[in-house]
């Protein structure tokens, strides 16, 4: 009687090799620069969140401030721009809420203690004093958020944040122009411009700075490509052996 033989295992072995090949190639592609796709919200950093929170907080106190100006402003121009700023901040607030929901970010739900103090100051003021406080407080606040919008717009890696920065830039710029049209802006009392430190404009320096803010382990592009080529070579050799045996 002929000896028993185990069942042929080559097809299963071949399937295993094919699976291993695919896994290897996928893993190699995963480390290629610019190929990996980040999960939603993964690319947000402190600057992105500063913009989201800043826009949200601005709406939380400037909407009621604008409504107060529309009701109790002494100047017709102050009443007019108060109503318009309140309306526009309602639109901008919805935009930032939509962006935060899309990114999975949490926003403030009430003004800061300082902003609540500004609202109380406006509530207690009347006549020309109210108009002056309203214009001064809002113009200074818009001047502070304006450069933040530009900085985040220039460097953020998230498309949703870029879009929000573009939208916020238009609103803030218009609000500053409206406030300045009252003739009540005290230019000498505005905070001086905070310019960023001088930086090298070379591509190498920019790349190094970007890599330094990632918070992860830096990997040389050359090493990445060597790993990829090695994986590709291994996969190609395995494919050749599989096809040859089949």
ZATOR-871733 format. One record per residue: residue in one letter; x, y, z of N, C-alpha, C in turn; residue number from 1. Coordinates in steps of 0.001 Angstrom, whole numbers, plus 500000, padded with zeros to 6 digits. Example, Ala and Ser with C-alpha at 12.3 -4.5 7.8 and 13.67 -1.06 7.14 Angstrom:
2
[atom a,[513190,494310,507800],[512300,495500,507800],[513200,496700,507800],1]
[atom s,[512850,497750,507080],[513670,498940,507140],[512900,500030,507870],2]
This chain:
246
[atom x,[500851,498812,500000],[500000,500000,500000],[500886,501237,500000],1]
[atom x,[500565,502131,499154],[501372,503353,499064],[501227,504171,500325],2]
[atom x,[502309,504777,500801],[502255,505567,502021],[501333,506770,501858],3]
[atom x,[500654,507159,502992],[499786,508324,502965],[500611,509593,502860],4]
[atom x,[500052,510556,502188],[500720,511853,502051],[499824,512957,502604],5]
[atom x,[500465,513934,503137],[499686,515070,503636],[499078,515824,502467],6]
[atom x,[497975,516529,502749],[497308,517287,501689],[498233,518368,501168],7]
[atom x,[498211,518623,499868],[499070,519670,499293],[498788,521021,499963],8]
[atom x,[499838,521737,500310],[499681,523017,501001],[500209,524193,500184],9]
[atom x,[500638,523923,498952],[501236,524981,498155],[500277,526142,497912],10]
[atom x,[498992,525904,497553],[498110,527050,497332],[497992,527950,498551],11]
[atom x,[497865,527313,499727],[497761,528125,500937],[499049,528882,501191],12]
[atom x,[500193,528163,500931],[501484,528799,501117],[501632,529974,500156],13]
[atom x,[501168,529788,498930],[501260,530846,497939],[500389,532035,498351],14]
[atom x,[499189,531722,498841],[498301,532810,499284],[498937,533596,500423],15]
[atom x,[499625,532882,501308],[500304,533560,502414],[501386,534492,501903],16]
[atom x,[502140,533991,500875],[503202,534829,500327],[502638,536077,499650],17]
[atom x,[501536,535909,498942],[500920,537059,498273],[500440,538078,499305],18]
[atom x,[499829,537572,500381],[499361,538468,501439],[500523,539217,502062],19]
[atom x,[501621,538485,502328],[502807,539109,502908],[503361,540174,501983],20]
[atom x,[503339,539903,500675],[503840,540862,499704],[503003,542142,499737],21]
[atom x,[501680,541984,499749],[500810,543153,499758],[500998,543973,501022],22]
[atom x,[501121,543286,502160],[501332,543997,503417],[502635,544776,503390],23]
[atom x,[503666,544147,502831],[504970,544812,502754],[504904,546060,501900],24]
[atom x,[504250,545951,500738],[504154,547100,499844],[503338,548226,500470],25]
[atom x,[502242,547870,501136],[501419,548889,501787],[502198,549583,502889],26]
[atom x,[502948,548788,503653],[503754,549376,504729],[504815,550301,504163],27]
[atom x,[505402,549896,503040],[506422,550744,502424],[505824,552042,501934],28]
[atom x,[504662,551968,501310],[504010,553176,500840],[503615,554076,501993],29]
[atom x,[503317,553477,503128],[502876,554266,504276],[503944,555178,504822],30]
[atom x,[505224,554863,504591],[506281,555711,505115],[506806,556680,504088],31]
[atom x,[506265,556652,502872],[506721,557605,501871],[506317,559020,502262],32]
[atom x,[507182,560004,502042],[506835,561385,502375],[505627,561842,501585],33]
[atom x,[504645,562415,502266],[503492,562983,501603],[502443,561994,501187],34]
[atom x,[502599,560715,501465],[501628,559723,501035],[500597,559453,502119],35]
[atom x,[501033,559420,503364],[500121,559098,504455],[499039,560151,504572],36]
[atom x,[497820,559727,504869],[496685,560632,505037],[496327,560698,506514],37]
[atom x,[496310,561887,507062],[496034,562046,508483],[494544,561946,508742],38]
[atom x,[494210,561449,509907],[492809,561390,510311],[492299,562793,510587],39]
[atom x,[490971,563011,510507],[490416,564340,510763],[490853,564890,512113],40]
[atom x,[491319,566149,512123],[491733,566796,513356],[493150,566484,513780],41]
[atom x,[493809,565526,513129],[495141,565108,513564],[496176,566200,513339],42]
[atom x,[495977,567032,512307],[496967,568037,511972],[496784,569340,512751],43]
[atom x,[495752,569449,513564],[495546,570668,514331],[496663,570844,515355],44]
[atom x,[497145,572069,515473],[498164,572360,516476],[497699,573531,517328],45]
[atom x,[498578,574026,518172],[498203,575090,519099],[497783,576355,518355],46]
[atom x,[498453,576662,517246],[498101,577863,516482],[496706,577737,515883],47]
[atom x,[496383,576563,515346],[495042,576342,514794],[493975,576550,515866],48]
[atom x,[494213,575967,517039],[493241,576083,518119],[493154,577521,518641],49]
[atom x,[494254,578253,518572],[494224,579659,518975],[493282,580446,518077],50]
[atom x,[493316,580157,516787],[492408,580834,515863],[490956,580450,516134],51]
[atom x,[490693,579158,516260],[489332,578705,516519],[488771,579326,517805],52]
[atom x,[489559,579256,518866],[489104,579800,520144],[488963,581325,520090],53]
[atom x,[489912,581980,519408],[489878,583441,519326],[488657,583954,518585],54]
[atom x,[488335,583303,517468],[487159,583715,516693],[485883,583466,517490],55]
[atom x,[485838,582334,518161],[484659,582006,518967],[484473,582999,520115],56]
[atom x,[485555,583288,520842],[485470,584205,521967],[485103,585615,521510],57]
[atom x,[485608,586016,520353],[485274,587337,519828],[483770,587462,519626],58]
[atom x,[483166,586425,519062],[481728,586464,518842],[480933,586465,520133],59]
[atom x,[481443,585752,521144],[480690,585627,522389],[480541,586956,523126],60]
[atom x,[481503,587878,522946],[481345,589155,523634],[481036,590306,522682],61]
[atom x,[481446,590216,521428],[481201,591328,520508],[479771,591335,519966],62]
[atom x,[479119,590180,519937],[477707,590182,519543],[476864,590968,520549],63]
[atom x,[476931,590662,521862],[476160,591482,522815],[476637,592925,522878],64]
[atom x,[477947,593159,522667],[478449,594540,522666],[477843,595316,521499],65]
[atom x,[477784,594679,520329],[477183,595342,519174],[475700,595603,519372],66]
[atom x,[475017,594674,520004],[473586,594868,520270],[473360,596031,521230],67]
[atom x,[474244,596158,522233],[474146,597293,523147],[474377,598597,522402],68]
[atom x,[475368,598604,521501],[475656,599822,520738],[474480,600198,519852],69]
[atom x,[473823,599202,519277],[472673,599481,518420],[471526,600109,519203],70]
[atom x,[471447,599812,520499],[470331,600283,521315],[470634,601586,522055],71]
[atom x,[471886,601714,522560],[472170,602851,523431],[473292,603756,522940],72]
[atom x,[473798,603519,521734],[474836,604398,521208],[474301,605811,521013],73]
[atom x,[475127,606793,521349],[474704,608188,521172],[474774,608598,519710],74]
[atom x,[475838,608191,519026],[476021,608551,517625],[475236,607616,516722],75]
[atom x,[474559,608143,515699],[473873,607274,514737],[474828,606292,514064],76]
[atom x,[476067,606729,513828],[477050,605848,513201],[477412,604700,514131],77]
[atom x,[477555,604964,515411],[477855,603906,516376],[476691,602918,516440],78]
[atom x,[475466,603422,516441],[474311,602521,516459],[474269,601658,515186],79]
[atom x,[474593,602276,514068],[474564,601551,512797],[475604,600443,512751],80]
[atom x,[476863,600779,513086],[477908,599758,512997],[477775,598735,514121],81]
[atom x,[477196,599143,515263],[476958,598170,516334],[476033,597070,515872],82]
[atom x,[474949,597453,515214],[474005,596461,514702],[474653,595581,513638],83]
[atom x,[475461,596170,512770],[476080,595397,511688],[477156,594453,512222],84]
[atom x,[477949,594911,513161],[478974,594041,513750],[478325,592873,514481],85]
[atom x,[477256,593128,515200],[476551,592038,515882],[476021,591026,514872],86]
[atom x,[475442,591521,513784],[474902,590618,512761],[476019,589785,512124],87]
[atom x,[477110,590438,511755],[478200,589726,511085],[478870,588729,512018],88]
[atom x,[478968,589056,513288],[479563,588103,514221],[478664,586886,514408],89]
[atom x,[477371,587061,514232],[476485,585900,514255],[476799,584944,513120],90]
[atom x,[477083,585493,511952],[477457,584665,510793],[478810,584001,511025],91]
[atom x,[479789,584785,511497],[481125,584251,511729],[481119,583197,512822],92]
[atom x,[480304,583409,513840],[480227,582426,514920],[479723,581081,514398],93]
[atom x,[478759,581111,513489],[478263,579861,512922],[479334,579182,512082],94]
[atom x,[480151,579976,511395],[481236,579406,510587],[482272,578699,511456],95]
[atom x,[482630,579308,512592],[483638,578684,513446],[483071,577461,514146],96]
[atom x,[481781,577489,514486],[481152,576315,515089],[481125,575165,514079],97]
[atom x,[480790,575467,512835],[480783,574431,511796],[482174,573842,511599],98]
[atom x,[483194,574702,511599],[484575,574229,511427],[484990,573345,512594],99]
[atom x,[484654,573758,513810],[485018,572973,514992],[484331,571616,514981],100]
[atom x,[483059,571590,514584],[482352,570313,514518],[482992,569390,513489],101]
[atom x,[483406,569947,512393],[484052,569151,511345],[485381,568588,511810],102]
[atom x,[486105,569371,512613],[487438,568971,513072],[487403,568209,514392],103]
[atom x,[486248,568142,515027],[486169,567476,516319],[486797,568276,517439],104]
[atom x,[486798,569614,517308],[487407,570483,518321],[486332,571035,519261],105]
[atom x,[486729,571320,520492],[485832,571870,521500],[486074,573366,521626],106]
[atom x,[485002,574161,521587],[485096,575617,521656],[484587,576144,522994],107]
[atom x,[485017,577355,523363],[484481,577982,524578],[482980,578229,524436],108]
[atom x,[482299,578288,525559],[480854,578513,525547],[480470,579847,526177],109]
[atom x,[481427,580572,526746],[481146,581882,527319],[482388,582750,527237],110]
[atom x,[482214,584074,527283],[483379,584973,527197],[484333,584769,528367],111]
[atom x,[485552,585270,528201],[486515,585227,529292],[486118,586227,530374],112]
[atom x,[486773,586130,531518],[486490,587066,532611],[486779,588504,532175],113]
[atom x,[487838,588694,531416],[488176,590039,530934],[487099,590567,529994],114]
[atom x,[486625,589712,529083],[485586,590135,528148],[484280,590432,528874],115]
[atom x,[483955,589661,529898],[482763,589961,530695],[482904,591319,531380],116]
[atom x,[484126,591657,531779],[484361,592971,532382],[484128,594088,531386],117]
[atom x,[484525,593878,530113],[484272,594888,529074],[482774,595078,528854],118]
[atom x,[482032,593974,528853],[480585,594078,528679],[479939,594831,529842],119]
[atom x,[480418,594576,531050],[479893,595292,532215],[480219,596781,532124],120]
[atom x,[481430,597072,531630],[481840,598469,531456],[480908,599181,530469],121]
[atom x,[480573,598505,529379],[479658,599079,528391],[478256,599231,528966],122]
[atom x,[477837,598272,529737],[476495,598301,530319],[476328,599505,531247],123]
[atom x,[477402,599880,531915],[477331,600967,532897],[477597,602340,532283],124]
[atom x,[478017,602369,531011],[478337,603648,530375],[477144,604172,529581],125]
[atom x,[477129,605476,529377],[476063,606114,528600],[476641,607240,527747],126]
[atom x,[475833,607669,526757],[476187,608842,525957],[477494,608701,525202],127]
[atom x,[478243,609816,525158],[479497,609849,524415],[480534,608899,525017],128]
[atom x,[480474,608719,526338],[481424,607804,526978],[481196,606372,526492],129]
[atom x,[479931,605989,526352],[479644,604650,525824],[480234,604496,524425],130]
[atom x,[480006,605473,523555],[480508,605380,522186],[482025,605203,522169],131]
[atom x,[482709,605966,523019],[484170,605892,523040],[484653,604536,523544],132]
[atom x,[484031,604038,524596],[484440,602729,525130],[484166,601632,524109],133]
[atom x,[483021,601684,523478],[482663,600668,522485],[483680,600624,521353],134]
[atom x,[483980,601772,520773],[484920,601816,519649],[486311,601408,520101],135]
[atom x,[486754,601891,521245],[488106,601590,521714],[488280,600113,522007],136]
[atom x,[487351,599540,522756],[487470,598125,523138],[487454,597215,521906],137]
[atom x,[486518,597473,521006],[486405,596583,519849],[487559,596770,518874],138]
[atom x,[488025,598006,518725],[489146,598225,517788],[490413,597567,518296],139]
[atom x,[490675,597642,519580],[491858,596981,520151],[491732,595466,520018],140]
[atom x,[490541,594931,520296],[490334,593480,520214],[490524,592976,518781],141]
[atom x,[489990,593717,517809],[490162,593307,516411],[491629,593410,515985],142]
[atom x,[492324,594406,516499],[493738,594545,516170],[494589,593408,516697],143]
[atom x,[494143,592786,517794],[494897,591666,518367],[494664,590374,517591],144]
[atom x,[493427,590131,517149],[493129,588875,516452],[493565,588930,514989],145]
[atom x,[493679,590135,514431],[494002,590271,513006],[495334,589618,512626],146]
[atom x,[496449,589885,513333],[497710,589217,512973],[497698,587721,513249],147]
[atom x,[496904,587281,514215],[496796,585841,514488],[496189,585128,513285],148]
[atom x,[495169,585749,512705],[494528,585157,511527],[495542,584999,510392],149]
[atom x,[496335,586043,510143],[497323,585982,509064],[498385,584932,509313],150]
[atom x,[498858,584839,510560],[499903,583869,510877],[499407,582440,510709],151]
[atom x,[498201,582169,511181],[497656,580816,511060],[497368,580497,509594],152]
[atom x,[496825,581475,508871],[496535,581259,507446],[497800,580913,506667],153]
[atom x,[498910,581502,507051],[500161,581288,506326],[500797,579933,506605],154]
[atom x,[500486,579327,507763],[501241,578130,508144],[500404,576890,508437],155]
[atom x,[499093,577023,508566],[498305,575851,508938],[498344,574794,507844],156]
[atom x,[498261,573537,508258],[498250,572424,507313],[496839,571900,507079],157]
[atom x,[495869,572503,507733],[494502,572006,507648],[493669,572904,506741],158]
[atom x,[492995,572310,505755],[492215,573069,504781],[491028,573768,505424],159]
[atom x,[490406,573143,506413],[489264,573749,507084],[489691,574994,507856],160]
[atom x,[490843,574930,508496],[491350,576084,509237],[491717,577207,508274],161]
[atom x,[492319,576865,507135],[492655,577883,506138],[491402,578609,505656],162]
[atom x,[490357,577854,505383],[489112,578466,504922],[488530,579387,505985],163]
[atom x,[488532,578941,507234],[488030,579779,508319],[488865,581050,508454],164]
[atom x,[490179,580929,508311],[491052,582107,508400],[490715,583109,507295],165]
[atom x,[490473,582621,506085],[490097,583512,504985],[488794,584249,505296],166]
[atom x,[487829,583515,505815],[486531,584121,506124],[486652,585115,507277],167]
[atom x,[487373,584725,508330],[487529,585614,509479],[488292,586880,509102],168]
[atom x,[489264,586750,508207],[490056,587902,507788],[489166,588984,507165],169]
[atom x,[488196,588562,506352],[487301,589527,505709],[486439,590248,506743],170]
[atom x,[485883,589492,507680],[485028,590102,508699],[485820,591082,509572],171]
[atom x,[486968,590653,510057],[487744,591491,510975],[488222,592758,510281],172]
[atom x,[488669,592617,509043],[489113,593794,508291],[487975,594790,508105],173]
[atom x,[486788,594289,507774],[485625,595170,507607],[485246,595835,508928],174]
[atom x,[485314,595087,510022],[484947,595647,511322],[485910,596768,511736],175]
[atom x,[487198,596585,511484],[488148,597636,511821],[487869,598899,511010],176]
[atom x,[487557,598720,509731],[487249,599880,508887],[485993,600599,509383],177]
[atom x,[484985,599825,509788],[483760,600440,510297],[484029,601219,511583],178]
[atom x,[484770,600609,512495],[485071,601277,513754],[485886,602555,513522],179]
[atom x,[486807,602490,512591],[487633,603661,512294],[486825,604777,511644],180]
[atom x,[485725,604415,510962],[484904,605424,510290],[484163,606317,511275],181]
[atom x,[484128,605946,512559],[483449,606782,513557],[484275,607999,513931],182]
[atom x,[485571,607946,513657],[486449,609036,514055],[486807,609012,515523],183]
[atom x,[486470,607919,516196],[486712,607834,517646],[487935,606980,518007],184]
[atom x,[488613,606424,517024],[489786,605598,517317],[490933,606496,517783],185]
[atom x,[491494,606181,518929],[492633,606927,519468],[493909,606179,519081],186]
[atom x,[494451,606571,517960],[495571,605831,517373],[496782,605777,518295],187]
[atom x,[497036,606862,519016],[498211,606905,519887],[498108,605904,521034],188]
[atom x,[496901,605463,521362],[496714,604554,522485],[496641,603088,522062],189]
[atom x,[496704,602840,520765],[496670,601445,520310],[497990,600759,520647],190]
[atom x,[497963,599483,520977],[499204,598753,521266],[500119,598744,520041],191]
[atom x,[501429,598802,520248],[502346,598752,519100],[502263,597413,518386],192]
[atom x,[502614,597446,517125],[502563,596216,516329],[503573,595209,516868],193]
[atom x,[503132,593961,516998],[504003,592876,517463],[504509,592123,516242],194]
[atom x,[505691,592454,515797],[506258,591818,514614],[506927,590501,514992],195]
[atom x,[506824,589478,514136],[507499,588206,514411],[509005,588383,514305],196]
[atom x,[509792,587541,514983],[511249,587654,514900],[511745,587362,513503],197]
[atom x,[512861,587989,513155],[513445,587765,511834],[513869,586311,511700],198]
[atom x,[513575,585716,510545],[513894,584319,510315],[514579,584159,508965],199]
[atom x,[515329,583070,508847],[515958,582768,507575],[514901,582383,506566],200]
[atom x,[515063,582880,505333],[514076,582563,504305],[514511,581392,503439],201]
[atom x,[515548,580664,503851],[515989,579530,503060],[515039,578356,503227],202]
[atom x,[514937,577543,502193],[514062,576390,502239],[514520,575393,503296],203]
[atom x,[515825,575279,503472],[516348,574344,504461],[515911,574755,505859],204]
[atom x,[516026,576065,506153],[515624,576545,507469],[514132,576363,507684],205]
[atom x,[513348,576628,506638],[511903,576464,506759],[511541,575005,507000],206]
[atom x,[512212,574103,506297],[511942,572682,506478],[512329,572227,507876],207]
[atom x,[513462,572734,508357],[513901,572361,509703],[512935,572876,510752],208]
[atom x,[512438,574091,510546],[511481,574650,511506],[510192,573851,511510],209]
[atom x,[509728,573472,510339],[508497,572688,510262],[508672,571333,510916],210]
[atom x,[509812,570709,510686],[510066,569403,511281],[510153,569510,512791],211]
[atom x,[510700,570629,513266],[510856,570797,514701],[509562,570989,515436],212]
[atom x,[508504,571437,514725],[507229,571665,515402],[506323,570464,515342],213]
[atom x,[506759,569410,514702],[505891,568256,514557],[505767,567430,515802],214]
[atom x,[506746,567500,516674],[506677,566755,517917],[506977,565286,517765],215]
[atom x,[507399,564850,516584],[507672,563445,516379],[509131,563217,516071],216]
[atom x,[509466,561970,515725],[510839,561609,515409],[511116,561979,513974],217]
[atom x,[512202,562691,513732],[512553,563092,512388],[513225,561920,511665],218]
[atom x,[512792,561668,510447],[513340,560584,509655],[513876,561164,508357],219]
[atom x,[515091,560837,508017],[515687,561323,506789],[514934,560804,505584],220]
[atom x,[514752,561672,504585],[514078,561258,503355],[514866,560160,502660],221]
[atom x,[516179,560221,502725],[517003,559181,502103],[516730,557831,502726],222]
[atom x,[516633,557805,504065],[516348,556548,504751],[514985,556021,504344],223]
[atom x,[514010,556900,504231],[512665,556476,503842],[512685,555820,502477],224]
[atom x,[513376,556449,501540],[513421,555885,500190],[514195,554566,500150],225]
[atom x,[515237,554439,500964],[515977,553170,501012],[515085,552056,501534],226]
[atom x,[514290,552366,502574],[513368,551368,503104],[512347,550976,502051],227]
[atom x,[511847,551958,501342],[510853,551674,500309],[511432,550800,499205],228]
[atom x,[512632,551160,498722],[513248,550394,497642],[513565,548966,498082],229]
[atom x,[514003,548833,499343],[514292,547495,499848],[513016,546663,499907],230]
[atom x,[511946,547276,500386],[510676,546561,500451],[510178,546201,499060],231]
[atom x,[510350,547129,498128],[509913,546879,496761],[510714,545741,496139],232]
[atom x,[512034,545729,496410],[512861,544651,495878],[512479,543308,496466],233]
[atom x,[512227,543295,497769],[511813,542046,498416],[510487,541558,497852],234]
[atom x,[509568,542508,497673],[508282,542135,497116],[508396,541626,495701],235]
[atom x,[509250,542268,494890],[509419,541823,493512],[510023,540434,493437],236]
[atom x,[510993,540138,494294],[511620,538821,494297],[510620,537756,494728],237]
[atom x,[509790,538089,495750],[508783,537135,496201],[507760,536866,495102],238]
[atom x,[507377,537913,494384],[506430,537734,493281],[507009,536833,492208],239]
[atom x,[508293,537046,491883],[508949,536239,490869],[508944,534757,491256],240]
[atom x,[509241,534476,492538],[509274,533090,492999],[507881,532468,492960],241]
[atom x,[506857,533255,493334],[505495,532732,493328],[505073,532401,491906],242]
[atom x,[505340,533324,490982],[504947,533105,489589],[505713,531925,488992],243]
[atom x,[506956,531791,489380],[507767,530694,488848],[507240,529335,489314],244]
[atom x,[506843,529257,490610],[506341,527990,491132],[504955,527659,490557],245]
[atom x,[504184,528723,490252],[502854,528470,489712],[502913,528098,488223],246]
